[in-house]
């Protein structure tokens, strides 16, 4: 697991404290909840990254088996042109 982001955790704990009406003496509970939230987000991000890596690898194998060419550079979507207003 990556190193904890204490700045994010502190901002989340502060947000929880404000949401509860700024109660006195609940700082540890807010910190623990924020820490748990951060760990949940990190676990989800790790899982998503692992799944995407597997899907990319599977797609590359399938493409190679079918003889398709894989470009290293992703295709950029066409940009929409906007017309300037006449004043």
ABEGO torsion letter per residue (X at the ends): XBBBBAAAAAAAAAAAAAAAGGBBGAAAAAAAAAAAAAAAAAAAAAAAAAAAAAAAAAAAAAAAAAGBBBBABBBBBBBBBBBBBBX
